[in-house]
Amino acid sequence: MSAITPRRHTCLLTGASGFVGANLARRLLAEGQELHCIVRPAHAQWRVQELIGKAFFHDVNLSDHTRVAALVHELTPDWVFNCAAYGAYPDQTDFDIALAVNVVDTLNLVRTCVTAGATVIVHAGSSSEYGVLDHAPTEDEPLRPNSAYAATKAAATLMLNYLSDFAQAPVTVLRLYSVYGPWEAPTRLIPTLLTSAARGEWPPMASTSTARDFVFVDDAVDAILAVARHGWSTHSPHVFNVGTGRQTSLLELVNTVRELFGLDGEPQWGGFAPRAWDCAVWVANPTCIANNIGWQAGTGLRSGLSRTYSWMMACAEAKTVYGLGR
């Protein structure tokens, strides 16, 4: 019996030059999908340079709604993945831009894709939408965002969930927890920690008790694609948490890196100023996506850190961006 060849979809991806988007782009191409990427004209090149000629890149600002609509109706994509966002980095502090990108441009993109006949639209939400909690939240809990980024992401989720539930728009929101792995920005926690460890030193760290639910990027991409393959249904939930269900404190993270690299000494605890959203409890409840889609994270923290470091040392772009030399 011959193997069944998966159907080839026309896929539209925003945020391909970002961390999660760049990993998703590579997976879609590896699966033989026809991939079209909407990127800002001034987008960062290092994550997607090697994809030129493999995917179709369209230099269009999502704020140019007329051009976005023309492109979407020309492509008529089957699957749409929205990974574009603003505000997740410390230097992204402009509220007006966050409102435009995370809410207005997102809603315009989704509504346009619906009219163009998209069958699946997956939107990358954020665990930050919940705000500070003392437990692992379920998807239907009230949102208490405590930053402009979190508030605008929450606003988008509420609108998209409304469109899914009451207008039958085929859109699903995935609230991603602390995704890490290859192609992450060098200023983020895990790349900073691994880069310092490669030099035999520790970076300044925040409080030992600050916690995150670290989910390896391959697992996050698995979740995105699992939702796309499952398809949209009026009977399914339209918002899912994507995390491991296990939180890790910064102290546990440092001890894991210590074991991997054989480092001595201690970081300068408290040498990194805490952010308003730092807290001692930050963990996903992934029960809903496990029960409805069949996804669960499969990569442990130690394995994910090891795989990330191996990639950093093998990837020429990573060595340059992370300052690791040849």
DOSEZA-428837 format. One record per residue (C-alpha): residue number from 1; residue in three letters; x, y, z. Coordinates in Angstrom, 1 decimal. Example, Ala and Ser with C-alpha at 12.3 -4.5 7.8 and 13.67 -1.06 7.14 Angstrom:
BEGIN
+-----+-----+--------+--------+--------+
|   n | res |     c1 |     c2 |     c3 |
+-----+-----+--------+--------+--------+
|   1 | ala |   12.3 |   -4.5 |    7.8 |
|   2 | ser |   13.7 |   -1.1 |    7.1 |
+-----+-----+--------+--------+--------+
This chain:
BEGIN
+-----+-----+--------+--------+--------+
|   n | res |     c1 |     c2 |     c3 |
+-----+-----+--------+--------+--------+
|   1 | met |    0.0 |    0.0 |    0.0 |
|   2 | ser |    1.4 |    3.4 |   -0.9 |
|   3 | ala |    1.9 |    6.1 |    1.7 |
|   4 | ile |   -0.8 |    8.8 |    1.8 |
|   5 | thr |    0.7 |   12.2 |    0.7 |
|   6 | pro |   -0.6 |   15.0 |    2.9 |
|   7 | arg |   -2.5 |   17.7 |    1.1 |
|   8 | arg |   -0.5 |   20.7 |    0.1 |
|   9 | his |   -2.0 |   23.9 |    1.4 |
|  10 | thr |   -1.5 |   27.5 |    0.4 |
|  11 | cys |   -0.3 |   29.1 |    3.7 |
|  12 | leu |   -0.1 |   32.7 |    4.7 |
|  13 | leu |    2.2 |   33.6 |    7.6 |
|  14 | thr |    2.7 |   37.0 |    9.2 |
|  15 | gly |    5.7 |   37.6 |   11.6 |
|  16 | ala |    7.9 |   35.2 |    9.7 |
|  17 | ser |   11.0 |   37.3 |   10.5 |
|  18 | gly |   10.2 |   36.9 |   14.2 |
|  19 | phe |   11.2 |   34.1 |   16.6 |
|  20 | val |    8.1 |   31.8 |   16.5 |
|  21 | gly |    7.3 |   32.7 |   12.9 |
|  22 | ala |   10.7 |   31.8 |   11.6 |
|  23 | asn |   10.5 |   28.3 |   13.2 |
|  24 | leu |    7.0 |   27.8 |   11.9 |
|  25 | ala |    8.1 |   28.9 |    8.4 |
|  26 | arg |   10.8 |   26.3 |    8.4 |
|  27 | arg |    8.4 |   23.5 |    9.4 |
|  28 | leu |    5.8 |   24.5 |    6.8 |
|  29 | leu |    8.5 |   24.4 |    4.1 |
|  30 | ala |    9.8 |   21.1 |    5.4 |
|  31 | glu |    6.3 |   19.7 |    5.0 |
|  32 | gly |    6.1 |   20.9 |    1.4 |
|  33 | gln |    3.5 |   23.6 |    1.9 |
|  34 | glu |    3.3 |   26.6 |   -0.4 |
|  35 | leu |    4.3 |   29.4 |    2.0 |
|  36 | his |    3.7 |   33.1 |    1.6 |
|  37 | cys |    5.1 |   35.4 |    4.2 |
|  38 | ile |    4.0 |   39.0 |    4.9 |
|  39 | val |    7.0 |   40.9 |    6.3 |
|  40 | arg |    7.6 |   44.5 |    7.1 |
|  41 | pro |    9.7 |   46.2 |    4.5 |
|  42 | ala |   12.4 |   46.9 |    7.2 |
|  43 | his |   12.2 |   43.4 |    8.7 |
|  44 | ala |   15.2 |   41.7 |   10.4 |
|  45 | gln |   17.0 |   39.5 |    7.9 |
|  46 | trp |   19.0 |   37.1 |    9.9 |
|  47 | arg |   16.2 |   34.6 |   10.7 |
|  48 | val |   14.8 |   34.4 |    7.1 |
|  49 | gln |   17.8 |   35.0 |    4.8 |
|  50 | glu |   18.1 |   31.3 |    4.0 |
|  51 | leu |   14.4 |   31.0 |    3.2 |
|  52 | ile |   14.5 |   33.4 |    0.3 |
|  53 | gly |   13.7 |   31.4 |   -2.8 |
|  54 | lys |   12.0 |   28.7 |   -0.8 |
|  55 | ala |    9.1 |   30.8 |    0.4 |
|  56 | phe |    7.4 |   33.8 |   -1.2 |
|  57 | phe |    8.1 |   37.0 |    0.7 |
|  58 | his |    5.7 |   40.0 |    0.4 |
|  59 | asp |    7.0 |   43.3 |    1.8 |
|  60 | val |    3.8 |   44.8 |    3.1 |
|  61 | asn |    3.0 |   46.7 |    6.3 |
|  62 | leu |    0.0 |   45.1 |    8.0 |
|  63 | ser |   -1.2 |   48.7 |    8.6 |
|  64 | asp |   -1.7 |   49.1 |    4.8 |
|  65 | his |   -5.1 |   47.4 |    4.9 |
|  66 | thr |   -5.7 |   48.1 |    1.2 |
|  67 | arg |   -2.6 |   46.3 |    0.1 |
|  68 | val |   -3.1 |   43.5 |    2.6 |
|  69 | ala |   -6.6 |   42.9 |    1.3 |
|  70 | ala |   -5.4 |   42.9 |   -2.3 |
|  71 | leu |   -2.7 |   40.3 |   -1.5 |
|  72 | val |   -4.9 |   38.1 |    0.5 |
|  73 | his |   -7.6 |   38.0 |   -2.2 |
|  74 | glu |   -5.0 |   37.3 |   -4.8 |
|  75 | leu |   -3.5 |   34.4 |   -2.8 |
|  76 | thr |   -6.7 |   33.0 |   -1.4 |
|  77 | pro |   -4.8 |   31.1 |    1.4 |
|  78 | asp |   -6.2 |   27.9 |    3.0 |
|  79 | trp |   -4.2 |   28.2 |    6.2 |
|  80 | val |   -3.4 |   31.5 |    7.9 |
|  81 | phe |   -0.9 |   32.0 |   10.8 |
|  82 | asn |   -0.7 |   35.3 |   12.5 |
|  83 | cys |    2.5 |   35.6 |   14.5 |
|  84 | ala |    3.0 |   39.3 |   14.1 |
|  85 | ala |    3.0 |   41.3 |   17.4 |
|  86 | tyr |    4.4 |   44.4 |   19.0 |
|  87 | gly |    5.3 |   45.0 |   22.7 |
|  88 | ala |    6.9 |   41.8 |   23.9 |
|  89 | tyr |   10.4 |   43.3 |   24.1 |
|  90 | pro |   11.5 |   46.1 |   26.5 |
|  91 | asp |   12.2 |   48.6 |   23.7 |
|  92 | gln |    8.7 |   48.2 |   22.3 |
|  93 | thr |    6.8 |   50.7 |   24.5 |
|  94 | asp |    4.7 |   52.7 |   22.0 |
|  95 | phe |    1.1 |   52.1 |   23.1 |
|  96 | asp |   -0.3 |   53.4 |   19.8 |
|  97 | ile |    1.8 |   50.9 |   17.8 |
|  98 | ala |    0.8 |   48.1 |   20.1 |
|  99 | leu |   -2.9 |   48.9 |   19.7 |
| 100 | ala |   -2.5 |   49.2 |   15.9 |
| 101 | val |   -0.5 |   46.0 |   15.4 |
| 102 | asn |   -2.0 |   43.7 |   18.0 |
| 103 | val |   -5.6 |   44.8 |   17.6 |
| 104 | val |   -6.5 |   46.8 |   14.5 |
| 105 | asp |   -4.2 |   45.2 |   12.0 |
| 106 | thr |   -4.9 |   41.7 |   13.4 |
| 107 | leu |   -8.7 |   42.1 |   13.1 |
| 108 | asn |   -8.3 |   43.5 |    9.6 |
| 109 | leu |   -6.1 |   40.6 |    8.6 |
| 110 | val |   -8.5 |   38.0 |   10.0 |
| 111 | arg |  -11.7 |   39.5 |    8.6 |
| 112 | thr |  -10.0 |   39.8 |    5.2 |
| 113 | cys |   -8.8 |   36.2 |    5.2 |
| 114 | val |  -12.3 |   35.1 |    6.2 |
| 115 | thr |  -13.8 |   36.8 |    3.2 |
| 116 | ala |  -11.1 |   35.3 |    1.0 |
| 117 | gly |  -12.2 |   31.8 |    2.0 |
| 118 | ala |   -9.5 |   30.7 |    4.5 |
| 119 | thr |  -10.5 |   27.5 |    6.3 |
| 120 | val |   -8.1 |   27.8 |    9.3 |
| 121 | ile |   -6.7 |   30.9 |   10.9 |
| 122 | val |   -4.4 |   30.5 |   13.9 |
| 123 | his |   -3.5 |   33.5 |   15.9 |
| 124 | ala |   -0.6 |   33.6 |   18.4 |
| 125 | gly |   -1.9 |   35.0 |   21.6 |
| 126 | ser |    0.0 |   35.3 |   24.9 |
| 127 | ser |   -0.1 |   34.0 |   28.4 |
| 128 | ser |    0.5 |   37.6 |   29.5 |
| 129 | glu |   -3.2 |   38.2 |   28.8 |
| 130 | tyr |   -4.0 |   36.6 |   32.2 |
| 131 | gly |   -2.0 |   38.9 |   34.2 |
| 132 | val |   -0.5 |   37.9 |   37.6 |
| 133 | leu |   -2.2 |   34.8 |   39.1 |
| 134 | asp |   -1.5 |   32.3 |   41.9 |
| 135 | his |   -2.6 |   29.3 |   39.8 |
| 136 | ala |   -2.6 |   27.8 |   36.4 |
| 137 | pro |   -5.6 |   29.4 |   34.6 |
| 138 | thr |   -8.2 |   27.8 |   32.4 |
| 139 | glu |   -9.0 |   29.5 |   29.1 |
| 140 | asp |  -12.3 |   30.9 |   30.3 |
| 141 | glu |  -11.0 |   32.8 |   33.3 |
| 142 | pro |  -11.3 |   36.6 |   33.5 |
| 143 | leu |   -8.3 |   38.4 |   32.0 |
| 144 | arg |   -6.4 |   40.9 |   34.1 |
| 145 | pro |   -3.6 |   42.2 |   31.8 |
| 146 | asn |   -1.1 |   44.4 |   33.5 |
| 147 | ser |    0.8 |   45.9 |   30.5 |
| 148 | ala |    0.0 |   47.6 |   27.2 |
| 149 | tyr |    1.2 |   44.5 |   25.4 |
| 150 | ala |   -0.9 |   42.2 |   27.5 |
| 151 | ala |   -4.0 |   44.4 |   27.3 |
| 152 | thr |   -3.8 |   44.7 |   23.5 |
| 153 | lys |   -3.2 |   40.9 |   23.0 |
| 154 | ala |   -6.2 |   40.3 |   25.4 |
| 155 | ala |   -8.4 |   42.7 |   23.4 |
| 156 | ala |   -7.5 |   40.9 |   20.2 |
| 157 | thr |   -8.3 |   37.5 |   21.7 |
| 158 | leu |  -11.7 |   38.7 |   22.9 |
| 159 | met |  -12.6 |   40.0 |   19.5 |
| 160 | leu |  -11.3 |   36.9 |   17.7 |
| 161 | asn |  -13.2 |   34.6 |   20.1 |
| 162 | tyr |  -16.3 |   36.6 |   19.4 |
| 163 | leu |  -15.8 |   36.2 |   15.7 |
| 164 | ser |  -15.3 |   32.5 |   16.1 |
| 165 | asp |  -18.2 |   31.9 |   18.4 |
| 166 | phe |  -20.8 |   34.2 |   16.9 |
| 167 | ala |  -19.7 |   34.9 |   13.3 |
| 168 | gln |  -18.3 |   31.5 |   12.6 |
| 169 | ala |  -14.9 |   32.8 |   11.6 |
| 170 | pro |  -12.5 |   29.9 |   11.5 |
| 171 | val |  -10.0 |   31.4 |   13.9 |
| 172 | thr |   -8.3 |   29.8 |   16.9 |
| 173 | val |   -6.2 |   31.7 |   19.5 |
| 174 | leu |   -3.2 |   29.9 |   21.1 |
| 175 | arg |   -2.0 |   31.6 |   24.3 |
| 176 | leu |    1.7 |   30.8 |   24.2 |
| 177 | tyr |    3.7 |   30.6 |   27.4 |
| 178 | ser |    7.4 |   31.3 |   27.6 |
| 179 | val |    8.6 |   29.9 |   24.2 |
| 180 | tyr |   12.4 |   29.4 |   23.8 |
| 181 | gly |   14.7 |   27.8 |   21.4 |
| 182 | pro |   16.5 |   28.4 |   18.1 |
| 183 | trp |   16.2 |   31.8 |   16.5 |
| 184 | glu |   15.1 |   33.6 |   19.7 |
| 185 | ala |   16.3 |   37.2 |   20.1 |
| 186 | pro |   19.8 |   37.4 |   21.7 |
| 187 | thr |   18.4 |   39.8 |   24.4 |
| 188 | arg |   16.0 |   37.3 |   25.8 |
| 189 | leu |   16.6 |   35.2 |   28.9 |
| 190 | ile |   17.5 |   31.8 |   27.5 |
| 191 | pro |   19.9 |   33.1 |   24.8 |
| 192 | thr |   21.5 |   35.5 |   27.3 |
| 193 | leu |   22.0 |   32.7 |   29.8 |
| 194 | leu |   23.3 |   30.2 |   27.3 |
| 195 | thr |   25.6 |   32.7 |   25.7 |
| 196 | ser |   27.1 |   33.6 |   29.0 |
| 197 | ala |   27.4 |   30.0 |   30.0 |
| 198 | ala |   29.4 |   29.3 |   26.8 |
| 199 | arg |   31.9 |   31.8 |   28.0 |
| 200 | gly |   32.0 |   30.2 |   31.5 |
| 201 | glu |   30.2 |   33.0 |   33.3 |
| 202 | trp |   26.8 |   34.0 |   34.6 |
| 203 | pro |   24.7 |   37.0 |   33.5 |
| 204 | pro |   22.9 |   39.2 |   36.1 |
| 205 | met |   19.6 |   37.6 |   37.1 |
| 206 | ala |   16.4 |   38.7 |   38.6 |
| 207 | ser |   14.9 |   37.1 |   41.8 |
| 208 | thr |   15.5 |   33.3 |   42.3 |
| 209 | ser |   11.7 |   32.8 |   42.7 |
| 210 | thr |   10.6 |   34.4 |   39.4 |
| 211 | ala |    9.0 |   31.6 |   37.5 |
| 212 | arg |    8.0 |   30.8 |   33.9 |
| 213 | asp |    6.5 |   27.9 |   32.0 |
| 214 | phe |    9.2 |   27.3 |   29.4 |
| 215 | val |    8.0 |   25.6 |   26.3 |
| 216 | phe |   10.4 |   24.5 |   23.6 |
| 217 | val |    9.7 |   26.2 |   20.2 |
| 218 | asp |    9.4 |   22.9 |   18.3 |
| 219 | asp |    6.6 |   21.9 |   20.7 |
| 220 | ala |    4.9 |   25.3 |   20.2 |
| 221 | val |    5.0 |   24.9 |   16.4 |
| 222 | asp |    3.6 |   21.3 |   16.9 |
| 223 | ala |    0.7 |   22.9 |   18.7 |
| 224 | ile |    0.1 |   25.5 |   16.0 |
| 225 | leu |    0.1 |   22.8 |   13.2 |
| 226 | ala |   -2.0 |   20.4 |   15.3 |
| 227 | val |   -4.7 |   23.0 |   15.5 |
| 228 | ala |   -4.5 |   23.7 |   11.8 |
| 229 | arg |   -4.7 |   20.0 |   10.9 |
| 230 | his |   -7.5 |   19.5 |   13.3 |
| 231 | gly |   -9.5 |   22.1 |   11.5 |
| 232 | trp |  -12.0 |   24.6 |   12.9 |
| 233 | ser |  -15.4 |   23.5 |   14.2 |
| 234 | thr |  -18.3 |   25.3 |   15.9 |
| 235 | his |  -18.1 |   22.6 |   18.5 |
| 236 | ser |  -14.5 |   23.0 |   19.5 |
| 237 | pro |  -13.0 |   25.6 |   21.9 |
| 238 | his |  -11.4 |   28.5 |   20.1 |
| 239 | val |   -8.8 |   29.5 |   22.7 |
| 240 | phe |   -6.1 |   27.2 |   24.0 |
| 241 | asn |   -3.2 |   27.5 |   26.4 |
| 242 | val |    0.1 |   26.3 |   25.0 |
| 243 | gly |    2.6 |   25.4 |   27.8 |
| 244 | thr |    4.1 |   22.4 |   29.6 |
| 245 | gly |    2.0 |   22.6 |   32.7 |
| 246 | arg |    5.2 |   22.8 |   34.8 |
| 247 | gln |    6.7 |   26.1 |   35.9 |
| 248 | thr |   10.4 |   26.6 |   36.5 |
| 249 | ser |   11.9 |   29.2 |   38.8 |
| 250 | leu |   15.0 |   31.1 |   37.8 |
| 251 | leu |   16.9 |   29.2 |   40.5 |
| 252 | glu |   15.9 |   25.9 |   39.0 |
| 253 | leu |   16.8 |   27.2 |   35.5 |
| 254 | val |   20.2 |   28.3 |   36.7 |
| 255 | asn |   20.8 |   24.9 |   38.4 |
| 256 | thr |   19.9 |   23.1 |   35.2 |
| 257 | val |   22.3 |   25.2 |   33.2 |
| 258 | arg |   25.0 |   24.7 |   35.9 |
| 259 | glu |   24.6 |   20.9 |   35.4 |
| 260 | leu |   24.8 |   21.1 |   31.6 |
| 261 | phe |   27.9 |   23.3 |   31.5 |
| 262 | gly |   29.6 |   22.5 |   34.8 |
| 263 | leu |   29.7 |   26.1 |   35.9 |
| 264 | asp |   30.8 |   27.2 |   39.3 |
| 265 | gly |   29.7 |   30.2 |   41.3 |
| 266 | glu |   26.4 |   32.1 |   41.4 |
| 267 | pro |   24.8 |   34.7 |   39.2 |
| 268 | gln |   24.3 |   38.2 |   40.6 |
| 269 | trp |   20.8 |   37.6 |   41.9 |
| 270 | gly |   18.8 |   40.8 |   41.8 |
| 271 | gly |   21.3 |   42.3 |   39.3 |
| 272 | phe |   18.6 |   42.3 |   36.7 |
| 273 | ala |   15.8 |   44.7 |   37.6 |
| 274 | pro |   12.4 |   42.9 |   37.9 |
| 275 | arg |    9.6 |   43.8 |   35.5 |
| 276 | ala |    6.1 |   44.7 |   36.6 |
| 277 | trp |    4.9 |   41.3 |   35.3 |
| 278 | asp |    7.5 |   39.2 |   37.0 |
| 279 | cys |    5.9 |   36.8 |   39.5 |
| 280 | ala |    6.5 |   33.5 |   41.4 |
| 281 | val |    3.6 |   31.7 |   39.7 |
| 282 | trp |    3.4 |   31.5 |   35.9 |
| 283 | val |    2.3 |   28.1 |   34.6 |
| 284 | ala |   -0.1 |   26.8 |   31.9 |
| 285 | asn |   -3.1 |   24.6 |   32.3 |
| 286 | pro |   -2.9 |   22.7 |   28.9 |
| 287 | thr |   -5.7 |   20.3 |   29.7 |
| 288 | cys |   -8.1 |   21.8 |   27.1 |
| 289 | ile |   -5.7 |   21.5 |   24.1 |
| 290 | ala |   -4.7 |   18.0 |   25.2 |
| 291 | asn |   -8.3 |   16.9 |   25.4 |
| 292 | asn |   -9.6 |   18.5 |   22.2 |
| 293 | ile |   -6.6 |   18.5 |   19.9 |
| 294 | gly |   -4.4 |   15.8 |   21.4 |
| 295 | trp |   -1.3 |   18.1 |   21.8 |
| 296 | gln |    1.0 |   18.1 |   24.8 |
| 297 | ala |    4.6 |   19.4 |   25.1 |
| 298 | gly |    7.1 |   16.6 |   24.6 |
| 299 | thr |   10.5 |   18.4 |   25.3 |
| 300 | gly |   11.9 |   18.6 |   28.8 |
| 301 | leu |   13.7 |   21.7 |   29.8 |
| 302 | arg |   17.2 |   20.1 |   30.0 |
| 303 | ser |   16.7 |   18.6 |   26.5 |
| 304 | gly |   15.4 |   21.9 |   25.1 |
| 305 | leu |   18.3 |   23.9 |   26.5 |
| 306 | ser |   20.8 |   21.4 |   25.2 |
| 307 | arg |   19.2 |   21.4 |   21.7 |
| 308 | thr |   19.2 |   25.2 |   21.7 |
| 309 | tyr |   22.8 |   25.4 |   22.7 |
| 310 | ser |   23.8 |   22.9 |   20.0 |
| 311 | trp |   22.0 |   25.0 |   17.4 |
| 312 | met |   23.6 |   28.2 |   18.6 |
| 313 | met |   27.1 |   26.7 |   18.2 |
| 314 | ala |   26.3 |   25.2 |   14.8 |
| 315 | cys |   24.4 |   28.1 |   13.1 |
| 316 | ala |   26.5 |   30.7 |   11.5 |
| 317 | glu |   23.8 |   33.4 |   11.8 |
| 318 | ala |   23.4 |   32.6 |   15.5 |
| 319 | lys |   27.1 |   32.8 |   16.2 |
| 320 | thr |   27.2 |   36.3 |   14.7 |
| 321 | val |   24.0 |   37.5 |   16.3 |
| 322 | tyr |   24.9 |   36.0 |   19.7 |
| 323 | gly |   28.5 |   37.1 |   19.6 |
| 324 | leu |   29.9 |   33.6 |   19.9 |
| 325 | gly |   32.6 |   34.0 |   17.3 |
| 326 | arg |   33.6 |   31.2 |   14.9 |
+-----+-----+--------+--------+--------+
